[in-house]
Amino acid sequence: MKTEREVRNWSLSELSERSGVSKAMISKIERGEASPTATVLGRLSGAFGLKLSTLFALAEQTGERLARHAD
């Protein structure tokens, strides 16, 4: 997700505004400190204009994980 945000040159604030997800939550997800709910993932993928499956595929390609760091 961070990679997609950076490719678009979006700040945390911009993604937050587009998705309705707080900057704090986005930051925690990107750092692997929180696991996003399905609702949050849906909002984020919608902000990017991507299907949820595409967001997962992009995360796998870049080595990003959509899970907690401890997991």
N, C-alpha and C positions, 0 to 999 in steps of 0.2 A: 504494500500500500504506500509506503514511504517513497518507493521508487516511482510509482505512478504519479504521486503528488509532485515530486521533484521534476519529472519529465515535463509536466505541464507548467512548471514554475509557479505552483500554487503554494502559498504560505499555509501554516496551520489554520490561521484565521480564515483564509479564503475557503478551504475545505470545510471548516466548521460552518461557515455561513451557507455554503451550498448544500451541505448534508443535514444540518440541524443537529449535529453531534458536537459536543463541547470540545474545545481545544485540548483541555486536560485529558479527556478520554482518548482522543486521537493520539496524543503524545504517548500515553501509557500503552496503547496498542502497538504503536510503532517501536517502542522500547521493549516490548515483550513483557510488560508488567501487568497487563490486563488482557482478559480474553473477551473479545466482542461477542455480544449476543447476535442472534440471527437478525433481529431488527436493526441493530447498529450496522451490521455488514450490508444489509439491504439498503440502508440510507447512504452508506459510503459508496457502494457500487452504483447506486442511482446518481449520485453527485458526479461520478466519473462518466456516466452514460454507458456503463458496462453491465453485462449480465453478471450475476453473482458467480457463476461457473468460470467466467472469464477472469474475474478478479482472483479467484483461487488459482487458476492456471498461471496467471502472471506472477503470483506470489511464489509458486513452485519453481518457475523459470529463474527467478532472481535469487532464490535461496531464502526468501523471507518466509517466516512462519507466522501463521495466524493462530498462535497458541501462547500460553504463558511461558515465560523464560524458564521457570522452574520445571515445567513439564518437558 
